[in-house]
Amino acid sequence: MKRVVSAKEAISLIKDSATIMVGGFLECGAPDILIEELAKQKTKNLTMISNDTTYPHADKGKLIVNKQVKKLIAAHIGTNPETGKQMQSGELDVELVPMGTLIEKIRAKGTGLGGVLTPTGVGTILEKDKETMEIDGKKFIFEKPLGADFALIYGTKVDKFGNVAYYGTTRNLNTVMATAAETVIVQADEFVDCLDPNEVVIPGLFIDYVVVKGQNKWN
């Protein structure tokens, strides 16, 4: 049985200067309670890997506004003006990665691969300082695996074994991030005894801690 803890207890494991992955595509599938607690605990100098920085008032965006993130690795930042502002001022180190490449880098870490080859970015600034390879006359950029100390992910339903099920597109980056971090904390909308095996998207072996949203007993 997986350990069910409060958001406060789970997030207290994350110390200053940690590298975190945060799931969600904007607010869809974002572990908002976990991020709220991270903002509350004021953990700083974080490296955050995420698809985006949402909006200034929402989940991941709050960490940017609070200046808790020193480095950001993300696919786009256009919905949060504060991210661009801090990047331009030099307060925030931003590494922009094409979305598909970002996901493949994370997947490579989770599956134990040495990296991935992608044609995306060939002939652009993305190629700078990276190894390239030509295969069958086509040029590729070599991208290294990308992992983290912690992954904060969302799940629609989670059972006592840590198995995770999703509704619709909420699975987004949550699924690959669950495989690529040393410690994985999942925020569950609903905690059940045992999921139907056909519902399971992330096996419980990837999950370390479960935080149940909306249950005062745990929060």
C-alpha positions as CSV (number, residue, x, y, z in Angstrom):
1,M,0.0,0.0,0.0
2,K,1.3,3.4,-0.9
3,R,1.8,6.1,1.7
4,V,-1.1,8.6,1.8
5,V,0.1,11.9,3.3
6,S,-0.9,15.5,3.6
7,A,0.2,18.0,1.0
8,K,2.3,19.8,3.7
9,E,4.1,16.6,4.6
10,A,4.8,15.6,0.9
11,I,6.0,19.0,-0.1
12,S,8.3,19.4,2.9
13,L,10.5,16.7,1.3
14,I,11.4,19.2,-1.4
15,K,14.4,21.4,-0.3
16,D,15.9,24.5,-1.7
17,S,17.7,24.1,-5.0
18,A,15.8,20.9,-5.9
19,T,14.9,20.0,-9.5
20,I,11.2,19.4,-9.9
21,M,8.9,18.3,-12.7
22,V,5.4,19.6,-12.7
23,G,2.6,18.0,-14.7
24,G,-0.2,19.7,-16.5
25,F,-0.9,21.6,-19.7
26,L,-1.8,25.1,-18.5
27,E,-4.4,24.3,-15.8
28,C,-5.5,21.0,-17.3
29,G,-4.1,18.1,-15.2
30,A,-2.0,20.4,-13.0
31,P,-1.5,19.3,-9.4
32,D,-2.8,22.6,-8.0
33,I,-2.9,21.6,-4.3
34,L,0.7,20.5,-4.3
35,I,1.8,23.7,-6.1
36,E,-0.1,25.8,-3.6
37,E,1.7,24.1,-0.8
38,L,5.0,24.6,-2.5
39,A,4.3,28.3,-2.8
40,K,3.2,28.4,0.8
41,Q,6.4,26.8,2.0
42,K,8.5,29.2,-0.1
43,T,11.0,26.7,-1.2
44,K,13.5,28.6,-3.4
45,N,16.2,28.3,-6.1
46,L,14.2,25.6,-7.8
47,T,14.8,24.2,-11.3
48,M,11.4,23.6,-12.7
49,I,10.6,21.4,-15.7
50,S,7.1,21.9,-17.1
51,N,5.2,22.3,-20.3
52,D,4.5,26.0,-19.4
53,T,4.1,28.5,-16.6
54,T,0.3,28.7,-16.9
55,Y,-0.9,32.2,-15.8
56,P,0.4,34.5,-13.0
57,H,-2.6,33.6,-10.8
58,A,-2.6,29.9,-11.4
59,D,-0.6,26.8,-10.2
60,K,2.9,26.8,-11.8
61,G,2.6,30.5,-12.5
62,K,2.5,31.3,-8.8
63,L,6.0,29.8,-8.4
64,I,7.3,32.2,-11.0
65,V,5.5,35.2,-9.5
66,N,7.0,34.3,-6.1
67,K,10.4,34.1,-7.7
68,Q,10.9,30.6,-6.3
69,V,12.3,29.3,-9.6
70,K,15.8,30.1,-10.7
71,K,15.8,28.0,-13.8
72,L,12.9,27.0,-16.1
73,I,12.9,24.3,-18.7
74,A,9.7,24.5,-20.7
75,A,8.0,24.4,-24.1
76,H,6.3,27.8,-24.0
77,I,5.9,30.8,-21.7
78,G,3.6,33.1,-23.6
79,T,0.6,32.9,-21.3
80,N,2.5,34.2,-18.3
81,P,3.9,37.7,-18.8
82,E,5.9,37.5,-15.6
83,T,8.0,34.7,-16.9
84,G,9.1,36.7,-19.9
85,K,9.7,39.7,-17.7
86,Q,12.0,37.8,-15.4
87,M,13.8,36.2,-18.3
88,Q,14.5,39.6,-19.9
89,S,15.8,41.0,-16.7
90,G,18.1,38.0,-16.1
91,E,16.3,37.0,-12.9
92,L,15.2,33.7,-14.4
93,D,17.2,31.3,-16.6
94,V,14.8,30.0,-19.2
95,E,15.6,27.1,-21.5
96,L,12.9,26.8,-24.2
97,V,12.5,23.3,-25.6
98,P,10.1,22.2,-28.4
99,M,7.2,20.4,-26.8
100,G,7.7,17.1,-28.5
101,T,11.4,17.2,-27.8
102,L,10.8,18.0,-24.1
103,I,8.5,15.0,-23.8
104,E,10.9,12.7,-25.5
105,K,13.8,13.8,-23.3
106,I,11.8,13.0,-20.2
107,R,10.6,9.7,-21.7
108,A,14.3,8.8,-22.5
109,K,15.1,9.3,-18.8
110,G,12.2,7.2,-17.7
111,T,13.0,4.3,-20.0
112,G,16.7,4.3,-19.4
113,L,17.7,5.5,-22.9
114,G,20.9,7.4,-23.5
115,G,19.1,10.1,-25.3
116,V,17.0,10.8,-28.4
117,L,17.7,12.0,-32.0
118,T,15.3,14.6,-33.4
119,P,15.2,16.7,-36.6
120,T,13.4,19.5,-34.8
121,G,15.6,22.5,-34.5
122,V,18.2,21.5,-37.1
123,G,19.6,24.7,-38.7
124,T,18.3,26.9,-35.9
125,I,19.7,28.2,-32.6
126,L,18.5,25.0,-30.9
127,E,21.4,23.2,-32.6
128,K,24.0,25.4,-30.9
129,D,26.5,23.5,-28.7
130,K,24.7,20.2,-29.3
131,E,25.9,17.0,-31.0
132,T,24.5,16.3,-34.4
133,M,24.3,13.1,-36.4
134,E,23.5,12.3,-40.0
135,I,21.5,9.2,-40.7
136,D,20.6,8.2,-44.3
137,G,21.4,11.7,-45.4
138,K,19.2,13.4,-42.8
139,K,20.6,15.5,-40.0
140,F,19.5,15.0,-36.4
141,I,20.2,16.8,-33.1
142,F,21.1,14.6,-30.1
143,E,19.1,15.4,-27.0
144,K,20.1,14.1,-23.6
145,P,17.7,12.5,-21.2
146,L,16.0,14.9,-18.7
147,G,15.1,13.8,-15.1
148,A,14.4,15.4,-11.8
149,D,14.6,15.0,-8.0
150,F,10.8,15.2,-7.7
151,A,7.8,14.9,-9.9
152,L,4.5,16.6,-8.9
153,I,1.7,15.0,-10.9
154,Y,-2.0,14.8,-11.0
155,G,-4.3,11.8,-11.2
156,T,-8.1,11.6,-11.6
157,K,-8.3,8.4,-9.5
158,V,-5.6,6.7,-7.5
159,D,-5.9,3.5,-5.6
160,K,-4.2,2.2,-2.4
161,F,-1.5,0.6,-4.5
162,G,-0.6,3.9,-6.2
163,N,-2.1,3.0,-9.6
164,V,-3.3,6.1,-11.4
165,A,-6.2,6.6,-13.8
166,Y,-7.0,9.7,-15.8
167,Y,-10.0,11.4,-17.3
168,G,-9.5,12.9,-20.8
169,T,-6.5,15.0,-21.6
170,T,-5.5,15.5,-18.0
171,R,-2.9,12.7,-18.4
172,N,-0.7,15.0,-20.7
173,L,2.8,15.3,-19.3
174,N,1.9,13.6,-16.0
175,T,2.4,10.2,-17.5
176,V,6.1,10.6,-18.7
177,M,7.1,12.7,-15.7
178,A,6.0,9.8,-13.3
179,T,8.8,7.7,-14.8
180,A,11.6,10.2,-14.7
181,A,12.0,11.5,-11.2
182,E,13.6,10.0,-8.0
183,T,10.5,10.8,-5.9
184,V,7.0,11.0,-7.4
185,I,4.1,12.7,-5.5
186,V,0.6,12.3,-7.1
187,Q,-2.4,14.5,-6.2
188,A,-5.6,12.4,-6.5
189,D,-9.0,13.8,-7.1
190,E,-10.4,10.5,-5.8
191,F,-8.8,7.8,-3.7
192,V,-10.2,4.3,-4.2
193,D,-9.5,0.8,-2.9
194,C,-8.5,-0.8,-6.2
195,L,-8.7,0.4,-9.7
196,D,-9.9,-1.8,-12.6
197,P,-6.7,-2.8,-14.3
198,N,-8.1,-1.5,-17.6
199,E,-8.2,2.0,-16.1
200,V,-4.6,2.1,-15.0
201,V,-2.4,4.5,-17.0
202,I,0.5,4.8,-14.5
203,P,1.4,1.7,-12.5
204,G,1.8,2.2,-8.8
205,L,5.5,1.1,-8.9
206,F,6.3,4.6,-10.1
207,I,4.5,6.4,-7.3
208,D,6.0,7.2,-3.9
209,Y,3.4,9.4,-2.1
210,V,-0.3,10.1,-2.6
211,V,-2.1,13.3,-1.6
212,V,-5.9,13.2,-1.7
213,K,-7.5,16.5,-2.8
214,G,-10.4,17.7,-0.8
215,Q,-10.1,15.2,2.1
216,N,-9.4,17.1,5.3
217,K,-8.2,13.9,6.9
218,W,-5.1,14.0,4.6
219,N,-4.8,17.8,3.9
